[in-house]
C-alpha cells in the first residue's frame, strides 16, 4: 500500500510530505467530529461525549417538535431575506464601479476587500460598543441627536426590531468585499467584443448594455454568489452572539439555529445528543437547499 501511495520511484513522496499534515488535520478536526456528532445524535448524551443509552431517532423527533428550534429556522429565513439580496446588490455595484475605474483600481479593490480580513467578533464589538451603542455616546445616536431625535437602544428594541439593522450592516460590511472580488473576476471574463458588437447594433451604454450583456454573462457567478450567501447565512453565529448576548445571557429573540444549538449542547442543559441531532438536521437542510438552488439556477448546465 505504501508503494502504491508513493508511486514509482517515490515520485509522490513530496506530494504527501506537503499534503499529508493538512490531510491529517482535516480528518482529525473536521471529519472525525462530524462522524462523532452523527453518532452522538442517536444516544442520550447528557454531560458526556461517550454515552451508552441508545435512543434511536428520539433526539431528531424532539428537535423537529421543538418550537424554539423551528423559530430559530424562521430567524434564519428572515436574516437571509435581508442579507442575501443586500449583499448581492452591494457587491455587484462595487464590482461594476471598481471595474470602470481607470486609475488606482488595485487601491479601491483592496480598500473594499480589507473588511473581509477582519474578525467577526471584533467587528461585532465595534458595532455594539461604538457605532450602535444604546447611549448618547454611540455614533448612530450622536448623529440622530444632531437632528433632535431621541436615543435608541438599538440591540434591545424589539418594536420596531432595530437590532436587525445592526446585525445586517455588520455582516454586510464584512462580506461585501469578498463577493465583489468574485463579481470582478466574472466581469473580467466578459469579452470586449460583445460590447463592441452591441455598440455597432445601436445598444446604448449604461442600463441597456448591463441588462442585455453584462448581467446575462454573469449568470454563473451570480448563481455561485447566491449559493454561498445562503450557506453562510445558515452558519451565522458570531455576529448574533456577540451583538445580542450580555451578562444576563442571550435574549429570547433573534436566535439563529447555531446560537440555539450552542445553548442546547453547551449551555445549562449540556445535551450533546439533542444538539448533535439538531446539527445533523441543519446540515441536511443546508445540503437540500444547496442542491435545490443549484438545480433551479442550472448550476453546471452547459451554456447556450
ZITA-V684900 format. One record per residue. N is the residue number from 1. RES is the residue in one small letter. SS is DSSP state (~ for helix, > for strand, _ for the rest). PHI is phi in whole degrees, -180 to 180 (NA if undefined). D_CENTER is the distance of its C-alpha to the mean C-alpha in Angstrom with 2 decimals. Layout:
{{N	RES	SS	PHI	D_CENTER} {N	RES	SS	PHI	D_CENTER}}
This chain:
{{1	x	_	NA	40.44} {2	x	~	-63	40.13} {3	x	~	-62	42.16} {4	x	~	-64	39.90} {5	x	~	-67	36.78} {6	x	~	-78	38.60} {7	x	_	79	40.16} {8	x	~	-64	43.59} {9	x	~	56	44.90} {10	x	~	55	41.72} {11	x	_	-67	39.84} {12	x	_	-94	36.47} {13	x	~	-58	37.20} {14	x	~	-70	35.17} {15	x	~	-60	32.21} {16	x	~	-73	32.09} {17	x	~	-63	32.87} {18	x	~	-86	29.70} {19	x	~	-85	27.36} {20	x	~	-53	28.91} {21	x	~	-59	27.50} {22	x	~	-70	23.90} {23	x	~	-65	24.60} {24	x	~	-65	26.13} {25	x	~	-63	23.28} {26	x	~	-63	20.75} {27	x	~	-67	23.14} {28	x	~	-72	23.86} {29	x	~	-105	20.48} {30	x	~	-124	18.34} {31	x	~	-74	20.68} {32	x	~	-63	23.27} {33	x	~	-62	21.00} {34	x	~	-63	19.46} {35	x	~	-65	23.02} {36	x	~	-66	24.24} {37	x	~	-65	21.72} {38	x	~	-63	22.91} {39	x	~	-64	26.45} {40	x	~	-64	26.08} {41	x	_	-66	24.87} {42	x	_	-99	28.42} {43	x	>	-128	30.21} {44	x	_	-85	31.05} {45	x	_	-114	29.37} {46	x	>	-90	30.16} {47	x	_	59	30.06} {48	x	_	-156	30.28} {49	x	_	-108	28.45} {50	x	_	-128	31.69} {51	x	_	-74	32.61} {52	x	_	-126	35.67} {53	x	_	-92	35.64} {54	x	>	-80	34.22} {55	x	_	-120	33.02} {56	x	_	67	31.70} {57	x	_	-95	29.30} {58	x	~	-61	30.10} {59	x	~	-64	26.82} {60	x	~	-66	24.94} {61	x	~	-64	27.41} {62	x	~	-64	26.98} {63	x	~	-68	23.21} {64	x	~	-69	23.53} {65	x	_	-97	26.30} {66	x	_	-86	24.60} {67	x	~	-62	24.13} {68	x	~	-66	21.79} {69	x	~	-67	19.37} {70	x	~	-66	19.67} {71	x	~	-66	19.15} {72	x	~	-66	15.87} {73	x	~	-66	14.76} {74	x	~	-65	16.20} {75	x	~	-62	14.18} {76	x	~	-61	10.94} {77	x	~	-61	12.77} {78	x	~	-67	13.83} {79	x	~	-62	10.57} {80	x	~	-64	9.38} {81	x	~	-62	12.86} {82	x	~	-84	12.46} {83	x	~	-80	9.23} {84	x	~	-66	9.18} {85	x	~	-66	12.85} {86	x	~	-64	12.97} {87	x	~	-67	10.58} {88	x	~	-60	12.39} {89	x	~	-66	15.73} {90	x	~	-66	15.39} {91	x	~	-67	14.20} {92	x	~	-66	16.89} {93	x	~	-62	19.38} {94	x	~	-63	18.93} {95	x	~	-64	19.35} {96	x	~	-63	22.44} {97	x	~	-67	23.84} {98	x	~	-65	23.47} {99	x	~	-66	24.83} {100	x	~	-91	27.90} {101	x	_	-67	28.66} {102	x	_	-95	31.89} {103	x	_	-140	31.95} {104	x	_	55	29.67} {105	x	~	-65	26.80} {106	x	~	-63	25.56} {107	x	~	-64	25.71} {108	x	~	-65	23.58} {109	x	~	-62	21.03} {110	x	~	-69	20.87} {111	x	~	-63	20.81} {112	x	~	-74	17.78} {113	x	~	-85	15.92} {114	x	~	-54	17.06} {115	x	~	-57	14.50} {116	x	~	-60	11.94} {117	x	~	-80	14.39} {118	x	_	-80	14.44} {119	x	_	-69	13.47} {120	x	~	-63	11.11} {121	x	~	-67	14.24} {122	x	~	-63	16.62} {123	x	~	-62	14.94} {124	x	~	-63	14.72} {125	x	~	-69	18.37} {126	x	~	-63	19.43} {127	x	~	-62	18.13} {128	x	~	-75	19.79} {129	x	~	-94	23.02} {130	x	~	-115	23.76} {131	x	~	-82	22.25} {132	x	_	-117	22.02} {133	x	_	-67	24.54} {134	x	_	-79	26.54} {135	x	_	-122	29.83} {136	x	_	-70	31.74} {137	x	_	-85	30.63} {138	x	_	-71	27.03} {139	x	~	-61	26.54} {140	x	~	-62	25.48} {141	x	~	-70	28.50} {142	x	~	-64	30.73} {143	x	~	-64	30.05} {144	x	~	-63	30.62} {145	x	~	-64	33.80} {146	x	~	-62	35.16} {147	x	_	-101	35.33} {148	x	_	79	36.83} {149	x	_	-82	33.85} {150	x	_	-74	33.49} {151	x	_	-68	31.03} {152	x	_	-123	27.86} {153	x	_	-85	26.23} {154	x	_	-59	22.71} {155	x	_	-94	20.97} {156	x	_	-117	23.78} {157	x	_	-87	24.85} {158	x	>	-106	23.97} {159	x	_	-135	26.45} {160	x	_	-76	24.96} {161	x	>	-79	21.49} {162	x	_	-67	20.97} {163	x	~	-62	18.27} {164	x	~	-64	15.78} {165	x	~	-61	16.82} {166	x	~	-68	16.04} {167	x	~	-65	12.57} {168	x	~	-70	11.53} {169	x	~	-68	13.46} {170	x	~	-69	12.16} {171	x	~	-67	8.46} {172	x	~	-63	10.23} {173	x	~	-66	12.47} {174	x	~	-74	10.19} {175	x	~	-112	8.19} {176	x	~	-61	10.96} {177	x	~	-65	13.16} {178	x	~	-64	11.26} {179	x	~	-73	11.19} {180	x	~	-61	14.68} {181	x	~	-63	15.85} {182	x	~	-64	14.95} {183	x	~	-67	16.88} {184	x	~	-61	19.60} {185	x	~	-62	20.12} {186	x	~	-65	20.50} {187	x	~	-64	22.90} {188	x	~	-75	24.97} {189	x	_	-87	25.50} {190	x	_	-76	27.27} {191	x	_	-69	30.99} {192	x	~	-61	33.02} {193	x	~	-63	35.69} {194	x	~	-63	33.77} {195	x	~	-70	33.95} {196	x	~	-65	37.57} {197	x	~	-65	38.48} {198	x	~	-66	36.86} {199	x	~	-65	38.85} {200	x	~	-63	42.00} {201	x	_	-79	41.37} {202	x	_	98	41.14} {203	x	_	-70	37.42} {204	x	_	-87	36.74} {205	x	_	-66	34.12} {206	x	_	111	31.24} {207	x	~	-61	29.82} {208	x	~	-64	32.06} {209	x	~	-67	31.10} {210	x	~	-63	27.37} {211	x	~	-67	27.62} {212	x	~	-98	29.83} {213	x	~	-124	28.93} {214	x	~	-63	25.77} {215	x	~	-63	23.36} {216	x	~	-61	24.79} {217	x	~	-72	24.60} {218	x	_	-94	20.86} {219	x	~	-59	20.35} {220	x	~	-64	19.00} {221	x	~	-65	16.57} {222	x	~	-62	15.46} {223	x	~	-63	14.93} {224	x	~	-63	12.83} {225	x	~	-64	10.62} {226	x	~	-64	10.35} {227	x	~	-61	9.70} {228	x	~	-65	6.80} {229	x	~	-65	5.35} {230	x	~	-67	6.57} {231	x	~	-62	5.64} {232	x	~	-66	1.90} {233	x	~	-66	4.12} {234	x	~	-60	6.56} {235	x	_	-92	5.77} {236	x	_	-62	6.05} {237	x	_	-149	9.35} {238	x	~	-58	10.59} {239	x	~	-68	10.84} {240	x	~	-63	12.29} {241	x	~	-66	14.60} {242	x	~	-77	15.84} {243	x	~	-83	16.39} {244	x	~	-99	18.09} {245	x	_	-81	19.87} {246	x	>	-147	23.28} {247	x	_	-64	26.55} {248	x	_	-89	27.09} {249	x	>	110	23.91} {250	x	_	-104	20.98} {251	x	_	-67	22.01} {252	x	_	-75	22.25} {253	x	_	-103	19.95} {254	x	_	55	16.18} {255	x	_	-105	15.46} {256	x	_	-72	12.22} {257	x	~	-55	12.99} {258	x	~	-69	12.14} {259	x	~	-67	14.21} {260	x	~	-64	16.94} {261	x	~	-66	17.12} {262	x	~	-61	17.34} {263	x	~	-72	20.36} {264	x	~	-68	21.84} {265	x	~	-84	21.83} {266	x	~	-119	22.41} {267	x	_	-85	23.85} {268	x	_	-66	27.41} {269	x	_	-74	27.43} {270	x	_	53	26.45} {271	x	>	-98	26.12} {272	x	~	-71	24.35} {273	x	~	-67	25.51} {274	x	~	-67	24.05} {275	x	~	-64	20.73} {276	x	~	-66	20.64} {277	x	~	-62	21.52} {278	x	~	-63	18.66} {279	x	~	-65	16.23} {280	x	~	-65	17.99} {281	x	~	-61	17.85} {282	x	~	-63	14.09} {283	x	~	-63	13.87} {284	x	~	-66	16.45} {285	x	~	-63	14.77} {286	x	~	-61	11.64} {287	x	~	-63	14.34} {288	x	~	-65	16.48} {289	x	~	-62	14.01} {290	x	~	-65	13.08} {291	x	~	-65	16.84} {292	x	~	-62	17.88} {293	x	~	-64	15.74} {294	x	~	-61	16.95} {295	x	~	-69	20.46} {296	x	~	-65	20.32} {297	x	~	-86	19.36} {298	x	_	72	21.64} {299	x	_	-63	19.41} {300	x	_	88	21.97} {301	x	_	-73	24.84} {302	x	_	-66	27.54} {303	x	_	-69	27.74} {304	x	_	-73	30.93}}
